[in-house]
Amino acid sequence: MSSIVVRNLDPLVKDALTERARERGRSLEAEVRDILTRASQQRRYANLGLAFLAVGKENGGVEELPLSPRADVARAAHPE
């Protein structure tokens, strides 16, 4: 296993992480290890739309989302 040292960490960040660890019943070190592990395993997406779609799928899908009909009219990007 490897170790890292984080210097110049804002004390408020450390306090928030300590509280988060306490809420989850684990040590600060275990909490930070879990956060870093999950962050390193997150998928990266080519664009924001694909990221939203993936989150939707992970949470039950997007097929049933109510969509309001569009009332606006398409217009040219550069009016002549």
Backbone as CSV, one residue per row, in Angstrom:
resi,resn,N_x,N_y,N_z,CA_x,CA_y,CA_z,C_x,C_y,C_z
1,MET,0.831,-1.185,0.000,0.000,0.000,0.000,0.878,1.252,0.000
2,SER,0.372,2.290,-0.604,1.081,3.566,-0.668,0.500,4.550,0.333
3,SER,1.274,5.569,0.625,0.832,6.640,1.509,1.038,7.971,0.811
4,ILE,0.199,8.944,1.172,0.375,10.302,0.664,0.220,11.272,1.827
5,VAL,0.776,12.452,1.644,0.636,13.528,2.619,0.000,14.699,1.883
6,VAL,-1.011,15.284,2.480,-1.668,16.446,1.877,-1.312,17.652,2.728
7,ARG,-0.573,18.556,2.121,-0.156,19.760,2.845,-1.104,20.909,2.542
8,ASN,-1.128,21.870,3.421,-1.912,23.102,3.246,-3.405,22.835,3.082
9,LEU,-3.900,21.845,3.756,-5.333,21.541,3.718,-6.063,22.528,4.628
10,ASP,-7.086,23.134,4.109,-7.891,24.078,4.885,-8.453,23.354,6.120
11,PRO,-8.301,23.919,7.304,-8.817,23.278,8.517,-10.322,22.988,8.436
12,LEU,-11.065,23.808,7.716,-12.507,23.553,7.579,-12.770,22.292,6.778
13,VAL,-11.914,22.007,5.813,-12.047,20.767,5.034,-11.788,19.570,5.935
14,LYS,-10.734,19.661,6.738,-10.424,18.560,7.658,-11.563,18.356,8.646
15,ASP,-12.118,19.437,9.167,-13.246,19.328,10.102,-14.449,18.661,9.441
16,ALA,-14.728,19.046,8.199,-15.868,18.454,7.481,-15.634,16.969,7.232
17,LEU,-14.410,16.596,6.875,-14.102,15.185,6.652,-14.179,14.392,7.953
18,THR,-13.728,15.002,9.034,-13.798,14.339,10.334,-15.253,14.095,10.729
19,GLU,-16.105,15.081,10.519,-17.531,14.933,10.829,-18.170,13.859,9.948
20,ARG,-17.811,13.884,8.676,-18.354,12.886,7.738,-17.944,11.480,8.171
21,ALA,-16.682,11.323,8.571,-16.203,10.026,9.045,-16.952,9.588,10.299
22,ARG,-17.151,10.524,11.214,-17.873,10.221,12.450,-19.291,9.750,12.146
23,GLU,-19.962,10.419,11.197,-21.323,10.042,10.824,-21.390,8.630,10.239
24,ARG,-20.300,8.204,9.612,-20.257,6.885,8.985,-19.620,5.835,9.895
25,GLY,-19.233,6.241,11.077,-18.681,5.305,12.051,-17.310,4.766,11.683
26,ARG,-16.481,5.604,11.074,-15.143,5.149,10.738,-14.126,6.253,10.984
27,SER,-12.872,5.885,10.865,-11.800,6.846,11.113,-11.699,7.844,9.963
28,LEU,-11.037,8.956,10.247,-10.795,9.952,9.214,-9.995,9.328,8.075
29,GLU,-8.992,8.546,8.417,-8.169,7.894,7.389,-9.007,6.971,6.512
30,ALA,-9.881,6.187,7.106,-10.739,5.280,6.328,-11.697,6.063,5.439
31,GLU,-12.206,7.173,5.944,-13.134,7.993,5.156,-12.428,8.594,3.943
32,VAL,-11.249,9.169,4.158,-10.500,9.767,3.057,-10.095,8.685,2.059
33,ARG,-9.700,7.523,2.536,-9.346,6.423,1.643,-10.536,6.035,0.770
34,ASP,-11.727,5.961,1.357,-12.926,5.620,0.599,-13.243,6.691,-0.451
35,ILE,-13.156,7.954,-0.062,-13.433,9.055,-0.997,-12.465,9.002,-2.175
36,LEU,-11.181,8.836,-1.903,-10.183,8.801,-2.972,-10.357,7.578,-3.861
37,THR,-10.676,6.448,-3.269,-10.887,5.234,-4.062,-12.064,5.404,-4.999
38,ARG,-13.197,5.906,-4.474,-14.378,6.098,-5.323,-14.116,7.140,-6.409
39,ALA,-13.430,8.220,-6.072,-13.150,9.260,-7.053,-12.251,8.728,-8.175
40,SER,-11.313,7.876,-7.841,-10.397,7.354,-8.859,-11.070,6.346,-9.775
41,GLN,-12.213,5.797,-9.353,-12.903,4.791,-10.147,-14.075,5.357,-10.943
42,GLN,-14.344,6.645,-10.809,-15.461,7.245,-11.542,-15.168,7.235,-13.025
43,ARG,-16.206,6.950,-13.790,-16.073,6.969,-15.245,-16.025,8.408,-15.729
44,ARG,-15.336,8.599,-16.815,-15.294,9.919,-17.449,-16.100,9.842,-18.732
45,TYR,-16.786,10.891,-19.041,-17.657,10.923,-20.204,-17.190,11.994,-21.181
46,ALA,-17.504,11.762,-22.454,-17.078,12.679,-23.507,-17.752,14.044,-23.375
47,ASN,-18.981,14.072,-22.827,-19.660,15.349,-22.678,-20.668,15.279,-21.537
48,LEU,-21.189,16.412,-21.179,-22.101,16.520,-20.048,-23.384,15.729,-20.281
49,GLY,-23.881,15.727,-21.516,-25.103,14.992,-21.826,-24.964,13.509,-21.532
50,LEU,-23.837,12.919,-21.920,-23.606,11.499,-21.655,-23.469,11.234,-20.152
51,ALA,-22.873,12.172,-19.440,-22.752,12.021,-17.986,-24.127,12.034,-17.333
52,PHE,-25.000,12.967,-17.753,-26.367,13.006,-17.210,-27.125,11.724,-17.539
53,LEU,-26.964,11.215,-18.755,-27.641,9.987,-19.154,-27.192,8.817,-18.289
54,ALA,-25.896,8.723,-18.025,-25.372,7.643,-17.191,-25.927,7.725,-15.772
55,VAL,-25.978,8.924,-15.217,-26.531,9.096,-13.867,-28.004,8.700,-13.858
56,GLY,-28.741,9.088,-14.892,-30.144,8.702,-14.991,-30.322,7.201,-15.029
57,LYS,-29.503,6.527,-15.815,-29.587,5.062,-15.916,-29.266,4.396,-14.587
58,GLU,-28.269,4.931,-13.889,-27.879,4.367,-12.595,-28.980,4.548,-11.547
59,ASN,-29.889,5.490,-11.785,-30.940,5.791,-10.811,-32.329,5.443,-11.324
60,GLY,-32.432,4.447,-12.184,-33.733,3.965,-12.591,-34.185,4.373,-13.974
61,GLY,-33.387,5.078,-14.710,-33.730,5.423,-16.077,-34.343,6.799,-16.229
62,VAL,-34.461,7.221,-17.479,-34.981,8.544,-17.774,-36.215,8.490,-18.670
63,GLU,-36.662,7.291,-18.998,-37.775,7.150,-19.934,-39.077,7.737,-19.419
64,GLU,-39.259,7.747,-18.129,-40.527,8.203,-17.550,-40.515,9.661,-17.099
65,LEU,-39.471,10.395,-17.405,-39.416,11.793,-17.003,-40.447,12.606,-17.773
66,PRO,-41.222,13.430,-17.065,-42.193,14.267,-17.771,-41.476,15.409,-18.500
67,LEU,-41.786,15.559,-19.765,-41.188,16.627,-20.554,-42.282,17.564,-21.026
68,SER,-42.077,18.837,-20.785,-43.036,19.837,-21.247,-42.842,20.051,-22.744
69,PRO,-43.926,20.279,-23.481,-43.767,20.554,-24.901,-43.037,21.883,-25.089
70,ARG,-42.236,21.953,-26.131,-41.503,23.183,-26.408,-42.447,24.214,-26.996
71,ALA,-42.350,25.425,-26.515,-43.191,26.504,-27.004,-42.371,27.532,-27.804
72,ASP,-41.049,27.406,-27.715,-40.220,28.379,-28.423,-40.037,27.966,-29.895
73,VAL,-39.654,28.891,-30.684,-39.459,28.653,-32.105,-37.958,28.734,-32.396
74,ALA,-37.469,27.783,-33.185,-36.064,27.794,-33.535,-35.734,29.043,-34.347
75,ARG,-34.558,29.598,-34.117,-34.148,30.786,-34.854,-32.681,30.639,-35.240
76,ALA,-32.277,31.385,-36.220,-30.896,31.323,-36.700,-29.940,31.842,-35.638
77,ALA,-28.758,31.265,-35.598,-27.747,31.709,-34.646,-27.237,33.096,-34.992
78,HIS,-27.177,33.395,-36.271,-26.713,34.700,-36.746,-27.791,35.303,-37.623
79,PRO,-28.702,36.092,-37.043,-29.771,36.667,-37.844,-29.209,37.563,-38.941
80,GLU,-29.851,37.497,-40.074,-29.389,38.295,-41.214,-30.106,39.600,-41.326
